[in-house]
Amino acid sequence: MTQTPQRTVAVIGSGVAGLTAAWIASRTAQVTLYEADARLGGHADTHRVDTPDGELAIDTGFIVHNRRTYPTLLRLFAELGVATQPSEMSLSVSDAGTGVEYAGALGPRGLFAQRSSLTSRGHWRMLLEIPRFHRRARALLAGGDDQTVEQPTAQADDQTLRDFLRDGGFTPGFVRHFMEPLVAAVWSCDPATSLDYPARYLFTFLEHHGMLGVFGSPQWRTVTGGSGTYVAKVAAGLQDLRLDTKVTSVRELADRVEVTDGSGATSAYDSVVVATHPAQALAMLEQPSDLQREVLSALPYSSNPALLHTDASLLPTAVDARASWNFHRPAEDNGAVTVTYDLTRLQRLPTDTHYLVTLGGDDLVDPATVIDRMEYEHPLYTPGSVAASRRLPEINTARIAFAGAYHGWGFHEDGARSGLAAATHLGLPWTRTTRELPRPGRFETRIRHTRRSPFSRTFEHASTLWLVDVDDLPDHGRLARFESRDHLGSPGLSLRENVEDFLAQHDVHLGAGGGTILMAAQPRSLGYAFNPISVFWCFDDDARHAGVVVEVHNTYGDRHAYLVHPDAQGRARTDKAMYVSPFHGVDGTYDIAVPIPTDRLHVAVTLRGHEDGAAAPFSASLTGVRSDVPLRRTLGAALRGSALIRAHGTWLWARRLPVRPRPTHSQEGVQ
Ligand SMILES: Cc1cc2nc3c(=O)[nH]c(=O)nc-3n(C[C@H](O)[C@H](O)[C@H](O)COP(=O)(O)OP(=O)(O)OC[C@H]3O[C@@H](n4cnc5c(N)ncnc54)[C@H](O)[C@@H]3O)c2cc1C
């Protein structure tokens, strides 16, 4: 019997786009990865630096991602078993020309890091303009068309950020001290370029990343041990790695693609993924089509020389203004600015020294502090390039597909997603080896309490419930926020740490990557929190169900957490351990139903074996349907639910339902 030979695929470029494509292709094909550089990873660039505090793995290119807007990268990380950790994202502005220094996302101390700004009209005006900017930017998006994140429409190109700010009457102080630093820091570009960005395109990105509001940013994370960790794991799964091998020519024939490298060696492949920057891609095509030439040459990149150093003079002078990202405009305003990332802060490096990466600060950084010098390039977004990028899907051929972060917003997820799209275009499947996890969201719910003994009584009401990822908790300030003090464990620790500690006490571990914990609960809203029941579905790194923590709260302020391991239908049984209702003791067992949420949510608890002898004297259930229920409709839900429960209890008491004594509850959590 003859065997069909395996397909051969060349991937050119080992940035995240090439690595993702190579990882997917390697499932079903023989992959050769070409990389011009002496190391793999492209912008995923981890430096191993010997320091007095030991060797540190410092990321100088790709640093942060989040669990909300990086699904492709996270899927790759999950398959590779890559551990990640929370990071701190804050942005400072220090303008030597005007003397202004402040930081966002560090609270009032950061906003008023210079005490003089408390009495500065200009500073207050800028702060007041920020919510107005958010509102107008959201209105621009809402008043628009069917634009999606991946494919902005022609209308997206019409208005530049400069036009938008002028039309909105934003002050020069706002533009200089807020807008330009934000765009320049996020996209590593100079202020003049930032104002040429297409407004709608920019706002779609900012909205998508929770940056068009004072609250709502995702929890940013770094790769534990540096991004090189995931690069090494992909590389370990590939057989033919060709480092220091620059591809000089790609020639497509009817039955193959010939790839020639700098040494003149030519190899033939069934398919090729070109995962370099657009100009490099165009240069290597032997016979580019008119469209390939037109599109690839219309996608400019800017050069970003970067220095890894320890010169803290690049940070704001006001200590409270020092942030993880630091924008600095020098006194002589020649258009050049610097952005300095504080990796010690971002990666939580175990050292007191600030390890910094500065873009564009060659003449400002003390040479004695420089550890390394890198050359990066970043896509530039202009109305012309955004228009050209819409035609990118058309330039793939039957055997060649293009990938790179320039297919999207220029970030790591865009690179990973483009690698997946290139593999898909070439018919290389990415079969899911990890299970899909439920999506966080809000649910419209109905809550039902049924009492069957000593008399029948049903009490039902409508409410709302949130399903949240404990690593990416929504934060709407006093309106809606999830806090550790409202759940099991210590209020000084994070929700994740408390759930992990509780699981560890029961010998349940989610893996090196920390797995995923999804919680169904009401947020603390307008200063009040009450969750009769909060449910934590816990999944390990391979998205396998590791257990469910069902946390019950009573109206006396007690709480108890039960760990259950439900069957395939989501059913489990556990002994009752806490006094919940004044009409029941702590005896009996609970039948619990907590199936993994989908677009429906179901949680039910039935009390059995209770001393009054009835088979199931009491049950409570919550059924929900995923919905875009607006935030304002969720406000006060906890207060309403608590009031209704108390009113119902009073009704039962008035009907002379016997009240049971309340034993002291030993709490595994704190009040
Ligand atoms: C300083 C900096 C910080 C950043 N921080 C973040 C961040 O925190 N979060 C985030 O999401 N994004 C961040 N980004 C953006 C993001 O990391 C990059 O846009 C993304 O990693 C680019 O991936 P890529 O695969 O498209 O290209 P690259 O990573 O640039 O990879 C292209 C590869 O192709 C190789 N190559 C080129 N020509 C040839 C050839 N002829 N033959 C063989 N190989 C070739 C190159 O050597 C390179 O390795 C940052 C970017 C920079 C510059």
The ligand as an ORCA input file, in Angstrom:
! r2SCAN-3c Opt
* xyz 0 1
  C       8.882     47.692     21.210
  C       7.612     46.976     20.869
  C       6.759     46.602     21.896
  C       5.581     45.928     21.582
  N       4.761     45.545     22.609
  C       3.639     44.862     22.328
  C       2.802     44.412     23.379
  O       3.100     44.638     24.555
  N       1.678     43.723     23.052
  C       1.333     43.452     21.763
  O       0.309     42.812     21.534
  N       2.110     43.859     20.755
  C       3.252     44.538     20.997
  N       4.065     44.949     19.980
  C       3.672     44.631     18.619
  C       3.871     43.154     18.272
  O       4.743     42.524     19.134
  C       4.342     42.983     16.888
  O       3.638     43.770     16.040
  C       4.243     41.531     16.418
  O       4.925     40.711     17.310
  C       4.800     41.428     15.034
  O       4.765     40.085     14.630
  P       5.058     39.695     13.128
  O       5.099     38.207     13.087
  O       4.132     40.376     12.208
  O       6.487     40.324     12.767
  P       7.906     40.159     13.436
  O       7.811     39.760     14.849
  O       8.649     41.392     13.121
  O       8.541     38.939     12.651
  C       8.985     39.001     11.322
  C      10.174     38.075     11.194
  O      10.508     37.917      9.822
  C      11.916     37.811      9.725
  N      12.305     38.096      8.345
  C      12.219     39.277      7.687
  N      12.657     39.145      6.418
  C      13.025     37.849      6.271
  C      13.527     37.103      5.191
  N      13.762     37.658      4.001
  N      13.804     35.790      5.373
  C      13.574     35.200      6.582
  N      13.090     35.873      7.636
  C      12.800     37.184      7.485
  C      12.393     38.851     10.720
  O      13.752     38.645     11.069
  C      11.436     38.618     11.871
  O      11.931     37.663     12.782
  C       5.257     45.618     20.248
  C       6.125     45.993     19.227
  C       7.294     46.673     19.523
  C       8.204     47.066     18.418
*
